[in-house]
Amino acid sequence: MIRVVRCTVSVICLLLAFAIPAAADEIKVGVAVADITPPIGYRMSGYFSERLSTGTHDPLNAKAICFKQGDERAVLVFCDLSGMSPDVTSQARAMASEKTGIPAANIVIAATHSHTGPLYFGALRKHFHDLALAKNGEDAQEEVDYPAELTDKLVDVIMRAANVAAPARLETGVTKETRLSFNRRFHLKNGTVQFNPGKLNPNIVRPAGPIDPDVGIVLVHGGEEKKPIAALSVFALHLDTVGGTEYGADYPYYLELALQKSFGNDFVSLFGTGTCGDINHIDVSHDRPQKGNEEAERIGARLAETIGATLPKLKPEQLPALAVRSARVNVPLQKYSEEEVEQARKDMHKIGTRELPFLKQVEAFKIMAIQLLDGPELPMEVQVFRLCEEVAIVGLPGEIFVELGLAIKLASPFKTTLVIELCNDAPGYVPTKKAFAEGSYEAVNSRVQSGGGEMLVETAVKLLKELKVNGNR
């Protein structure tokens, strides 16, 4: 029997309660959802100009899934945000660990990268906040301490997911979806590489990289329940299809709505964004508009259709083997002189205007973002979660280029490896060495030095191999 408890503030707890004796290899799963939508009027994230929210199209949620097997526990949280503040995630993980006993290293908090969520941390937020203070003595757009509220809600949703974990069955698999995603970097006739060069651009020669068509799925059944009660799906596609000034979760919102038509309103769809630093939904071969909620609904519905067609083919996991490994990689940051930093500080005032070329605005923002970090290196955490002998999940910080995620999958000893970006931190783009040499927007916007992405790949593969051979339940 599944008991669904509806809590206040649009919070849903799925209680998987069954009177089944615990077996040695039995896995337990708990799912919880919390509304993390900020107040109307808060600044929005996703672009380089100040954008104030005017309403809510659909609520922003944090969705947590807790896995338990014996003494091992792991939690994955997915938030409808453009990125995760490392201050928020480190505090939330520590507090949740203290309250639940789950090691902080066994908790990952990921952002889906919705471009219609709040701007609540980082260099751009600081710039707009400082301007408001200088002009008005206060910041009317930040009447609430959203980072503190978000931290509390993350701790709460983790605790509730852990508390309701009960015997469950997992089914896993990977399907393909080739109609929705496109590499957004292109070789042009003039020999350069450019991101988003425009639809039907006659100067386009070919894409500068691949896509990742894999849709990874972990389906959760509660005990003897015939219908699944939750699913984690992972797909590499930027969440930048809506635009506007209303809060919204972009296409994962419509993915969940479509799946709920099959499995009921209590079904929870958890979405992990695959490595899509250079992937978006723009098909340059036609001039059809591709912006707005209609486009997000089209993508979400088609993704749900693809997932739905695959569910009968998923493999039941008879021998779950939960284990977690993590490591920190010290990736060198880009370096700038005092003169360059001072110029960037001045150029920040031209962001969102036509007084400075776009890539110069991006570079100024990036330089000031680096100034908020400590030291010449950035500690980047890599986490690997083993669900069973043939299925693993990798969590990486930042907007990771698709080639890096594909490299991890290719070298992984697991038959099914799901790679999720923007975990615990949002330190900008992490391109490949090749992309750094080619240049364009993502390379200009990256804070790490060339080679940092390959360091993450090496660490992830090492952890995967450790879990495959030496991981303990």
N, C-alpha and C positions, 0 to 999 in steps of 0.2 A: 504494500500500500504506500502511495506517495501522499504525504500531507503537505499542502502548500499554505504557508502562512504569509499573509500580506501585512507588511509592516508600514509604519507611517513614512512620510516623505518619499513616496514612490519606491520603497525598498521591498524587494521580494526575497524571501528565503525559501529555498527548496529543501524540504526535509525528507531525506531518504531513510525512512524508519522501517526496519524489517526485523522480525523475530527469528533470525537465522544465526545459528552458532558460528562463531568465528573460526575459520580454518586457517592452517598455517600460511597458505599462499593467498588468502582472501584479500582483495583490495577493497578499500572503502573510498567513497567519493562524496564530497559535499560541495554544493554550489550556492552562492549568495550574490545578490545584486544590490547596488546602492546608487541613488541619484546624486551626481556630483555637479549638477548644473549651477553655474554661478548666478548672481543676481543680474537682471537686465541693466545695461549700462556699463558693465565691465568691458575692458578692452578685449578684442579678439585677436587670435594668433593666426599665422599662416602667410602673411604678406609683409611688405616693408613700409606700409603707411598705417597711421593710427585709424583703427576701425572700432567703433563702439557698437556693442550689441543692442539690437532693438526689439528682440523677442526670442521665443524658443519654438523652433519648428518641431523638434523632437528632443527629449531629454538626453543629456549626456550621462552615461552610466559607468560605474566601475563594476566589473564582473569577476568574481573570484571562484576558482575551482581548486579544491584541496584533495590531494591523494594521500591515502594512508595505507600502509602495509607493515604489519608488525610494529617495530619501533621507528620505522622510516616514515617521514611526512614531507610533503612538498606542496607549495601553493603557487599558482600562477594567477595573476590579476591583469585584466585587460581594461584600459581606460579610454574613453572617447575623448582623447586630448591630442594635441599636436605633438607633445613631447612630455617627458617626465622630468621634473626638477630633481637633480640628485640630492638636494637638501631634503626635499619631501620624501623621496623614496628611502633614503638612508634612515631617516627618523622613523618613518612608518614601519619599515622592516624591523628595526631594533625594538620598537614598542610592541609590535605584534609578536615578535619572538619572546619578549619578556612575558607577555600575557598567555601565549599558547605553548611555549616550549619548543616551537619549531625554529630551527636555526635560521638566522637571517639569510645565510647563504643559500638556503633552500626555498627562499621566497623571491619571486621575480615579479616586478611591477612594470608592465609594458604599456606604451601608448599606441593607439591605432593610427595616429597621425592625422586625425580630422583637422581640416583647415577652418572649421567653424566651431572652435572651442576657445577657451580663454587664453589670453597672453598674461601669464602669471609669474614668469621668471625670465632671466636672461638679459642681455645687453639692450635689446630694443625696449623691453618693458621698463628697465631702469631709466633709459633715455626719456621716455614719455612721462614716467613718474616724476623724475627730477624737474622736467619742464613745468609740470602742473604745480609742484611745490614752489618753484621759483616764481611763478606767475600769481598763484592764488593762496599760497601758504598751506594748501592742503590738496589732496588728490581726490576729487569727487568721484572718480571712476573706481576707486578702491576703498569704498566705505566699509567693506568687510575684509577680514584677513583670510583670503581664499586659500593660500597655501596651508595655513593652520587648520582650516576646516577640511580641506582635502586630506591632510594627514590623518585627522581623526576618523574620517569616513573610510579611509583605506584600512586602518587598523581594525575598525569595526567590521568591515566586510570580510576581512581575513579571518577574524575570530569566529564570525558566524558560519562561514564556510567550513572551518575546522570543527566547530561544535556539532554540525549536522551531518558530518560524514558518516555514511552507513554502507553496508555491503552493496556492491554494484558490479556490473559486467561491462567490459570495454570491447568495442569493435573498432578496428583501425584500418586505414588504407590510404591510397593516393590515387587521384584521378587527374585528368588533364582538362584544362580550359585555355584554348588558344585564341578566342575571339575578343577578349576584353583588354588585354594588356599589350603595350607597345614600348619598345626602347625609345626614349625621348631624345637621345643624342644621335646626330646624323653627320656623316661625312658630306661636305659640300663640294661643289665643282672647283671652288677656289683653293681647295686643299685643307681647309680648316674643319674643325668639328664644332658643332653648335647644338645647344639644347633648344628644344621647341622652336624650330625654324619657321613654323607656320604651315598651315594646310595648303596642299597643292603647290608648294614652293618648287619652282622649276629647277632650282639650284641643288636640290637634294640628290645625292648619289645613292646612298644606302645607309641603313642604321649602323651606328658605331658599336653596337653590342647586341646580345641576345635578350630574350625574356626568360622567365621561369614559369612554364605553364602548369606546374604541379599545384594541385589543391590537396593539401594534407588534411586528413579527417580523423578525429578521435571521438567516437560516439559513445555516450554513456547511457546504459540501461540501469534502472534501479531494481535490483533483485530479480523477481520474476515478472516484472512489468513488461508488457509486450511493446509498448511505445517507448522510444527513447525520451529521456528527460532533459538532456543537454548535449551539446556538441561543440568541440573546438575545431575550427577550420582555419587553415593558414594559406594565404595566397599573396603573391608579390605584385601589388598594385597600389600606387599612391592614392591617398584619400584626399583628392582635390577636385571633386566633381561638382560641388554645390555652389560655393561662393556666397555672396550676400552677407547680411548682418544678423541673421538668426542663428542661434545655437542649433547644432545638429550633428549627428553621428555619421553622416554621409552614407555610403552604400551598405555598410554592415547593418545599419538600421533596417533597411529594406530586405536584406538577407534574412534577418531574424523574423520580420513580418511574414515573409514567404514561407519559411520553415514552420512557423507557428500555424499556418493554414493546414499543414499536414499533421502536426504533432500536438496542437493545443496551445492556448495562450500562456501556459506555465512553462513551456519549453524555453530554455535559455540557449541562445547562440553566442558563444564566445569566439571572437575573431582576433587572430594574431596576424599582424602585417608581416609578410615575408620580405626578403631583402629586395627593396625596390627603389634605392636611391637614384637609379637612372631609368625607372619604369613609370609610365603613366597611362591614362586611358585614351589619349589623343591619337586618332588615326589620321595621318596626314594625307592619305590617299583620297579623301573626299572633303567637301566643305560643309558637311552637316554640323550645326551647332552642337557642342558637347559640354554644356554647362547647365547647372541647375538641378533641382530635385528630381526632375523627370529622368535626367541622365543617371543620377545615383540610383533611382528605382530600377532603371533598365539593367544596370550592372548587378545590383543586388538580386533581382529576380532571376537573371540568367545564371548567376553563381549558385543560387538556391536550386535551380533546375539541374545544373550539373551535379551538385552534391546529392540531390534527391535521387537521381538516376543511378548513383554509385552506392547508395546505402545498402541495397540488397546484396552487393558483392563484397562488403567489408568482411574482414577476417575477425572472428571472435578470438579474443586473447585469453587462452585457457591458463597460461602461466605468467601472470604479472610478476614483475621483478623490479620494484621501485627502488631507485637509487639516484643520488645527486652528486655531482662534482662541480667545483667552481675554481676559477683562478683569476688573478688580476694581471693585466698586461700594461706595462708602462710605455705608452706610445709617445714619441717625441712630438711636441707642438711646433707649429711654425713660428719663426722668429722675426721680430720687427724692431727697427731702431727707435730711439726716443722721438726722433723727428717724424717718423712714419706714424707712430702712435698719436702724437700731437695733431698731425694732419687728419687722422681718422676721427679724432675727437671733434675737430671743427666740422668735418664732413658729415657727422651724424645729424647735424641740424639741416642738412639738405636731403635727408632720406625722405622718400615719399613726394619729392618735388621733381621738377624738370631741370633743376639747376646743376645736376650732376648725373653723368651717364649711369645707367642701371648697375653695371658690374662694378663701378667705382663705389656706388652706394653699398653694394653687397660686401665689397672688400672692407669698407669702413666699419660696417657692422661686425664682420668677422674679427677684425683686429681688436675692436673694443670687447668682443666676447672673450677673446683670449686673455685680455687684461683681468677678467674676473676669475681666472683660474690661478691656482698656486703652482709655481715652479715651471720648469721647462718641459715636463712630461705630464701626460694625462693618464691616471690609472683607469683602465677600462676593464670592466668585469665581464668574464665569459662564464656562462652557466650551462650545464648539460643535465637534463632530466631523463633518466631511463624509465620508461613505463613497463616494458617487457623485454624479452630477449631480442626482439627484432625492431623495436620502436624507441626512438629517442627524440628529444626536443632540445634545440640549442637556442639560448637567449644571448643577444648581442646588443651593445649600446650603439646609438647613432643611426643615421640613415645609410645603410650599407648597400654598396653597389651589388647588382644581381649576380655578377660574375663571382663575387666572393662567396655568396650563399651557395651557388652551384658548385664551387670548388669544395666546400665543406661536404655537401651531399655526395659528391663523387668519391671523396676519400673516406667517408664514414663507413665503419664496419657494420652498421645497422642497415637492414633492408629498407626501413622507412625512417627518414630523418627530416624533421620539421625545423626550419630555421626562422627565427622571429627577430625582427630588429626593434630598435627604440626601447630596449629593456633597461630600466633603472636610471637611465641618463639620456640626454639628447645633445651630444656634443657636435651636432652638425653632420655634414656629409663625410662618408668614409669611402672615397673612390679607390679604384685599383691603381697600380703604378702606371699602367697604360693610359688611363683616363687623366691622371695628373699630367702626363706628357702631352696629351691632346689639348688640355685646357677646357675652357668654357665655364658655365655657371657653377656647377658642383665643385670643380677644382678650386675656383676662386672662393667659394663659400666654406671650404673645408678648413678646419682648425688643426688637423693633424698633418704630419709630414707624409710624403709619399712612402709607401711601404707599411704604414700602420695597419691597413686592412689585411694585408698578407700576414702580419703578426697575429691578428685575431683568428684568421683561418688556421694557422699552425697550432695555436693554443686549443681551439675548439676540437680539432681532429685528435690532438693528444688526449684530451679529456674523454672524447668518445671511445677511443681505443682502450683507455683505462677502464671505463665502465663495461665495455664488451668483454674484457678478459678478467679484470680483477674486482669489478664492482660487487659490493656486498649488499644483500637485501636488508 
